[in-house]
Amino acid sequence: MSYSQLGLSQKNAYSRFLSQQRGERALRDLTERTDKDLGALSAAYSQRGLRNSGIQQRGRNEFATTTERSRMDINQAMEDQARLLGLSDANAL
């Protein structure tokens, strides 16, 4: 392995680490925001006298669907980044 290949491998390892950190931070932020927003959503329905109604249930379902899509997008971005860095490592050899 040449010095340039070794340097590229180290850069890719660091890039992989940073990518993982970004993904974990994004997931953590999403979880915190979800908890906060879900409380606000429930409070808003309660203030309007719609607690435990079908309207509230539909709103919560839409909220859950949107949150899960965001979570899946973050996970997919992390997987894509890892795959690209793996390809870069393979090409360096």
C-alpha positions as CSV (number, residue, x, y, z in Angstrom):
1,M,0.0,0.0,0.0
2,S,1.5,3.3,-1.0
3,Y,1.6,6.5,1.1
4,S,-1.1,8.1,-1.0
5,Q,-3.4,5.0,-0.6
6,L,-2.8,5.0,3.1
7,G,-3.6,8.8,3.3
8,L,-6.8,8.2,1.3
9,S,-7.8,5.3,3.6
10,Q,-7.3,7.5,6.7
11,K,-9.3,10.3,5.1
12,N,-12.1,7.9,4.3
13,A,-12.0,6.5,7.9
14,Y,-12.3,10.0,9.2
15,S,-15.0,10.9,6.8
16,R,-16.9,7.7,7.8
17,F,-16.6,8.8,11.5
18,L,-17.9,12.3,10.7
19,S,-20.7,10.9,8.6
20,Q,-21.7,8.6,11.4
21,Q,-21.6,11.4,13.9
22,R,-23.8,13.6,11.7
23,G,-26.3,10.8,11.3
24,E,-26.5,10.1,15.0
25,R,-26.9,13.8,15.8
26,A,-29.7,14.1,13.2
27,L,-31.5,11.2,14.7
28,R,-31.1,12.5,18.2
29,D,-32.3,15.9,17.2
30,L,-35.3,14.3,15.4
31,T,-36.2,12.4,18.5
32,E,-36.0,15.4,20.7
33,R,-38.0,17.5,18.3
34,T,-40.6,14.7,17.9
35,D,-41.1,14.5,21.7
36,K,-41.5,18.3,22.0
37,D,-43.8,18.6,18.9
38,L,-46.0,15.6,19.9
39,G,-46.7,17.3,23.3
40,A,-47.6,20.5,21.6
41,L,-49.8,18.7,19.1
42,S,-51.7,16.9,21.9
43,A,-52.1,20.2,23.8
44,A,-53.4,22.0,20.7
45,Y,-56.2,19.3,20.2
46,S,-57.0,19.4,24.0
47,Q,-57.4,23.2,23.9
48,R,-59.9,22.8,21.1
49,G,-61.9,20.1,22.9
50,L,-60.8,17.5,20.4
51,R,-58.9,15.2,22.8
52,N,-59.3,11.5,21.9
53,S,-61.3,12.4,18.8
54,G,-60.9,10.9,15.3
55,I,-59.5,14.3,14.2
56,Q,-56.8,14.1,16.8
57,Q,-56.1,10.5,15.9
58,R,-55.7,11.4,12.2
59,G,-53.4,14.3,13.1
60,R,-51.2,12.0,15.3
61,N,-51.1,9.4,12.5
62,E,-49.9,12.0,10.0
63,F,-47.4,13.3,12.5
64,A,-46.1,9.7,13.1
65,T,-45.9,9.0,9.4
66,T,-43.9,12.2,8.7
67,T,-41.6,11.5,11.6
68,E,-40.9,8.0,10.4
69,R,-40.3,9.1,6.9
70,S,-37.7,11.6,8.2
71,R,-36.1,8.9,10.3
72,M,-35.9,6.6,7.2
73,D,-34.4,9.4,5.1
74,I,-31.7,10.0,7.7
75,N,-30.9,6.3,7.9
76,Q,-30.8,6.1,4.1
77,A,-28.4,9.0,3.9
78,M,-26.1,7.4,6.4
79,E,-26.2,4.1,4.5
80,D,-25.5,5.9,1.2
81,Q,-22.6,7.8,2.6
82,A,-21.1,4.6,4.1
83,R,-21.5,2.8,0.7
84,L,-19.8,5.7,-1.1
85,L,-16.9,5.7,1.3
86,G,-16.6,1.9,1.0
87,L,-16.5,2.2,-2.8
88,S,-13.8,4.9,-2.4
89,D,-11.8,2.6,-0.2
90,A,-12.1,-0.2,-2.8
91,N,-11.0,2.0,-5.6
92,A,-8.0,3.2,-3.7
93,L,-6.6,-0.4,-3.6
